[in-house]
Amino acid sequence: MIVLQEMCSKKEMNEFVKFPFKLYKNNPYWVPPIIDDELDSFNPTINPVFEHAQAQFFVALKNNEIVGRVAAIINFTEINQQKVKKMRFGWFDFIDDLEVSKLLLSKVEEIGKQNNLEFMEGPVGFSNLDKVGVLTEGFDHVGSMITWYNYPYYKDHFEKLGFIIEKEYLENKFLLKNVDREPLEKFNEIIKRRYQVTSLNFTKTKDIFPYVDKMFDLFNESYASLPSFVPISDAEKKYFKKKYISFINPEYIKFVLDKDENIIAFSIIMPSFSRALQKAKGKLFPFGIFHLLHAKKTSKDVLLYLIGVHPKFQNKGIHALIFREFHITCERNKIVNCIRTPELATNSAIAAIYKNFDPVTFKKRCTYKKEI
């Protein structure tokens, strides 16, 4: 018999977070999270997303063993301000047993009905800076710190339970050597003169912090038109600043400023921490931190994490300035592979930006939807 249990206590949440470590044990493609970071993100006293969201965490038990988990999430900004009556669910993992996945998703649906919501969609996180999507192609490629990995049978379960695809995402990569810097240099000079803009690079993390809040403001503006975008709050800006910025190589953050020194574009790339996280096995101490610091300095793969351009400057070639600066940095650091994080398959603008670099789609993922 399979039973459902809500996880609330510190011990229970620890078990919730650790379930995938058992499910994907010895899987060479799964990348484990840092356990303490995951617990912090679920803690309402730490993660400011809970100022406008709520979440309940459930596991399925069979013979007193956890065989599945799910987070049922409601984002009130999305519901009340954007009028999108969505029941979110994420951190959804389960053994290949339809009874398990059905029980977990039925609980999510039940909570959605109780809150008068119209549909459920997942896997998604609290906001657009969280992980998204079920992997549907590319199971033999290592995951990343900002994506979920899953077994091929996940897709089958959604289909058997009456879900339909809501959004499709592509993950692409290209070799740095595919980037020809000559046209970037040419466009760099033209665009700087035409729009009176300048590039801003960093060598010290402390020099980035005065710009971070404005960067997140620009993030909200530049992504506002995408479907299901939920803006991040001031409290979340502070949280993400503390959690992420100090961990990114300062030279991997690039800004473009207008003549009044306002940020009109930004981009962040990160070294790939995949192999380091696999070695860390969910723990920073005593040795995990050394694997991560080593990867930060020596990884030859980078993740193209975020790029944002102010709506007034979109489609004007501003990204060429950023690409030129990144090419210089990546060449200096002997980067080989550039890996793009999941992007909506319908986002033709982002596809156009990268098309000259001969990108290869190596993974596909999607979210699934069901009416409540």
C-alpha positions in Angstrom: 0.0 0.0 0.0 1.2 3.5 -0.9 0.5 6.4 1.5 1.1 10.1 1.4 2.8 12.1 4.1 3.3 15.8 4.4 6.9 16.8 5.3 7.2 19.7 7.8 9.9 19.1 10.4 13.6 19.7 9.9 14.2 16.0 9.8 11.4 15.3 7.4 12.5 18.1 5.0 16.0 16.6 5.1 14.5 13.3 4.0 12.5 15.1 1.3 15.7 16.7 -0.1 17.8 13.5 0.1 15.3 11.2 -1.8 16.8 11.9 -5.2 20.2 10.8 -3.9 18.8 7.4 -3.5 16.7 7.4 -6.7 19.7 8.4 -8.8 22.5 6.7 -7.0 25.3 5.7 -9.3 23.6 7.6 -12.2 26.5 9.3 -14.1 24.3 12.1 -15.5 22.5 13.3 -12.3 24.0 16.3 -10.6 23.1 16.5 -6.9 22.2 19.8 -5.2 24.0 21.1 -2.1 21.7 19.8 0.6 21.9 22.8 2.9 21.2 25.2 0.0 18.1 23.2 -1.0 16.9 23.2 2.6 17.4 26.9 2.8 15.3 27.5 -0.3 12.4 25.6 1.3 12.7 27.5 4.6 10.2 30.4 4.9 12.4 32.1 7.4 15.3 32.3 4.9 13.8 32.4 1.4 11.9 35.7 0.8 9.8 34.1 -1.9 7.5 32.9 0.9 6.4 36.5 1.4 4.2 36.0 -1.6 4.1 32.3 -2.1 3.3 29.1 -0.1 4.5 25.5 -0.5 3.6 22.1 0.9 6.0 19.2 0.6 4.8 15.6 0.3 6.3 12.2 -0.1 4.8 8.9 -1.1 5.7 5.9 1.2 5.7 2.3 0.3 6.7 -0.2 3.1 7.8 2.9 5.1 10.3 3.8 2.4 10.1 7.1 0.4 9.3 6.3 -3.2 8.3 9.7 -4.5 8.1 13.4 -3.6 6.5 16.6 -4.8 6.4 20.3 -3.8 2.9 21.9 -4.2 3.4 25.6 -4.8 1.1 28.7 -5.0 2.6 32.0 -6.1 0.2 34.7 -5.1 1.9 37.4 -7.3 1.1 35.3 -10.3 -2.5 34.7 -9.2 -3.5 38.1 -7.8 -1.5 40.5 -10.0 -1.2 38.6 -13.3 -4.5 36.8 -12.9 -3.0 33.4 -13.8 -4.8 30.9 -11.7 -2.0 28.3 -11.7 -1.2 25.6 -9.2 2.5 25.0 -9.5 4.4 21.8 -8.6 8.1 21.0 -8.7 10.8 18.9 -7.1 8.8 16.0 -8.5 10.7 12.7 -8.4 9.3 9.1 -8.2 10.0 5.5 -8.9 8.6 3.9 -12.0 5.2 3.2 -10.5 2.1 4.9 -11.8 0.3 4.6 -8.5 3.1 6.7 -6.9 3.1 9.5 -9.4 -0.7 9.6 -9.5 -1.0 9.8 -5.7 1.4 12.8 -5.6 -0.1 14.7 -8.4 -3.6 14.1 -7.1 -2.6 15.8 -3.9 -1.4 18.8 -5.9 -4.7 18.9 -7.8 -6.6 18.7 -4.5 -4.7 21.8 -3.1 -5.4 23.6 -6.4 -9.1 23.0 -6.1 -9.2 24.1 -2.5 -7.7 27.4 -3.6 -10.0 27.8 -6.6 -7.2 27.6 -9.2 -7.9 26.6 -12.8 -4.9 24.4 -13.8 -1.7 22.8 -12.6 1.6 23.1 -14.3 5.0 21.6 -13.6 7.6 20.8 -12.9 8.4 24.4 -12.1 9.8 26.2 -9.1 8.7 29.3 -7.2 9.8 31.8 -9.9 11.6 32.0 -13.2 15.0 31.8 -11.5 14.3 28.3 -10.4 14.7 25.0 -12.3 12.1 24.1 -14.8 10.9 21.2 -17.0 10.9 17.5 -17.4 13.8 16.2 -19.5 12.4 14.5 -22.6 15.6 14.1 -24.7 19.2 14.1 -23.8 19.3 11.6 -21.0 22.9 10.6 -21.7 24.2 14.1 -21.1 25.3 15.3 -17.7 22.9 17.7 -16.0 23.8 21.1 -14.5 23.3 22.9 -11.2 20.4 24.9 -12.7 18.4 22.0 -14.2 16.6 19.0 -13.0 17.6 15.6 -14.3 15.1 12.7 -14.6 14.6 9.2 -16.0 12.9 8.7 -19.4 9.8 7.2 -17.7 8.7 10.6 -16.2 7.3 11.7 -19.6 5.3 8.5 -19.9 3.7 9.0 -16.5 2.5 12.5 -17.3 0.9 11.3 -20.6 -0.8 8.3 -18.9 -2.2 10.7 -16.2 -3.8 13.0 -18.7 -1.3 15.8 -18.8 -0.5 17.8 -22.0 2.7 19.7 -22.9 2.4 23.3 -21.9 5.8 24.8 -22.7 8.8 23.3 -24.5 12.4 24.2 -23.7 15.6 23.6 -25.7 19.2 23.3 -24.4 21.9 24.2 -26.9 25.7 24.3 -26.9 28.4 25.5 -29.2 32.2 25.5 -29.2 33.9 28.7 -28.4 36.0 28.3 -31.5 32.8 28.7 -33.6 32.6 32.3 -32.5 34.3 34.6 -35.1 35.3 37.8 -33.2 36.0 39.9 -36.3 32.3 40.8 -36.9 31.8 41.3 -33.2 34.6 43.8 -33.2 33.0 45.6 -36.1 29.5 45.7 -34.6 31.0 46.7 -31.3 32.4 50.0 -32.6 29.3 50.8 -34.7 26.8 50.2 -31.9 28.9 52.1 -29.3 28.9 55.1 -31.6 25.3 54.8 -32.7 23.7 54.5 -29.3 26.4 56.1 -27.1 26.8 53.0 -25.0 29.8 51.4 -23.2 30.7 48.0 -21.9 31.5 47.4 -18.3 33.7 44.6 -17.0 34.8 43.5 -13.6 37.8 42.0 -11.9 36.6 42.2 -8.2 33.2 41.0 -6.8 32.9 44.0 -4.5 32.7 46.3 -7.5 29.7 44.4 -8.8 27.4 44.8 -5.8 26.5 48.5 -6.4 24.9 47.5 -9.7 23.1 44.3 -8.7 19.7 45.8 -7.7 19.5 47.6 -11.0 20.5 44.5 -12.8 17.5 42.6 -11.2 15.2 45.6 -12.1 16.4 45.2 -15.7 15.8 41.4 -15.5 12.2 42.1 -14.5 11.8 44.6 -17.4 13.5 42.5 -20.1 11.7 39.2 -19.3 8.2 40.7 -18.6 6.8 39.7 -22.0 7.6 36.0 -21.6 4.8 33.7 -20.7 4.5 32.8 -17.0 7.1 35.4 -16.0 6.8 36.3 -12.3 8.9 39.4 -11.3 11.3 39.0 -8.4 10.7 41.2 -5.4 13.1 43.5 -3.6 13.5 41.0 -0.8 14.3 38.3 -3.4 16.9 40.6 -5.0 18.7 40.8 -1.7 18.5 37.0 -1.2 19.8 36.2 -4.7 22.6 38.8 -4.4 23.8 37.1 -1.2 23.4 33.6 -2.5 24.8 33.8 -6.0 26.8 36.9 -6.9 29.8 36.2 -4.7 30.1 32.7 -6.1 30.3 33.8 -9.7 33.7 34.8 -11.2 33.4 38.7 -11.5 34.9 38.5 -15.0 31.9 36.4 -16.0 29.4 39.3 -15.4 29.1 41.9 -18.1 27.0 45.1 -18.3 26.3 47.6 -21.0 25.6 51.2 -19.9 24.0 54.1 -21.7 25.4 57.6 -21.8 23.8 58.3 -18.4 25.4 55.2 -17.0 22.1 53.3 -16.7 22.3 49.6 -17.2 20.6 48.7 -20.5 21.9 45.1 -20.8 23.6 42.5 -18.7 24.7 38.9 -19.0 26.0 36.3 -16.5 27.8 33.1 -17.4 29.1 30.5 -14.9 31.7 27.8 -14.9 30.2 24.4 -15.1 30.0 22.9 -11.6 28.5 19.6 -12.7 31.4 17.3 -12.0 32.4 19.2 -8.9 28.9 18.8 -7.5 28.9 15.1 -8.2 32.2 14.8 -6.3 30.8 17.0 -3.4 27.8 14.5 -3.0 25.5 17.2 -1.6 27.9 18.6 1.0 30.2 21.6 1.0 32.2 20.4 3.9 34.7 19.1 4.6 35.8 18.6 0.9 33.0 19.7 -1.4 33.9 23.4 -1.2 37.4 22.6 -2.6 35.9 20.8 -5.6 33.6 23.8 -6.4 36.4 26.3 -6.0 38.6 24.3 -8.2 35.9 24.1 -10.9 35.3 27.9 -10.5 38.9 28.5 -11.6 39.6 25.6 -14.0 36.4 24.5 -15.7 36.6 24.6 -19.5 32.8 24.6 -19.9 30.6 27.6 -19.1 26.9 28.0 -18.7 25.3 31.0 -20.4 23.0 31.6 -17.5 21.2 34.9 -18.1 21.1 37.7 -20.7 18.8 40.6 -20.6 18.4 43.8 -22.7 16.1 46.7 -21.9 13.0 46.7 -24.2 14.0 50.0 -25.7 17.3 48.5 -26.9 16.2 45.1 -28.0 16.8 44.1 -31.6 19.5 46.8 -31.9 22.5 44.5 -31.7 23.4 45.4 -28.2 24.2 41.7 -27.4 27.2 42.0 -29.8 29.0 44.1 -27.2 28.4 41.5 -24.5 29.5 38.6 -26.8 32.7 40.4 -27.7 33.6 40.9 -24.0 32.8 37.4 -23.2 34.8 36.0 -26.1 37.8 37.9 -24.8 37.3 36.5 -21.3 36.6 33.0 -22.4 39.5 32.8 -24.8 41.8 34.0 -22.0 40.4 31.3 -19.7 40.8 28.6 -22.4 37.0 27.8 -22.4 36.0 25.1 -24.8 32.2 24.6 -24.6 29.5 27.2 -24.2 26.3 25.7 -22.8 23.0 27.5 -23.0 20.5 27.0 -20.2 16.9 26.0 -21.0 15.2 28.5 -23.4 11.6 28.5 -24.6 11.4 26.8 -28.0 9.2 29.7 -29.1 11.8 32.3 -28.2 12.9 33.1 -31.8 14.7 36.2 -30.7 17.2 34.3 -28.5 17.7 31.7 -31.2 18.6 34.5 -33.7 21.2 35.9 -31.4 23.1 32.6 -31.3 22.5 31.2 -34.8 25.9 32.2 -36.2 27.7 30.1 -33.6 26.4 26.8 -35.0 24.6 25.7 -31.8 23.6 22.1 -31.4 20.4 21.1 -29.5 21.4 18.4 -27.1 18.5 18.3 -24.6 14.8 19.0 -24.7 12.5 19.4 -21.8 8.9 20.6 -21.2 6.4 21.5 -18.5 3.1 19.6 -18.4 -0.4 21.0 -17.7 -3.7 19.7 -16.6 -7.0 21.5 -16.0 -8.3 21.3 -12.4 
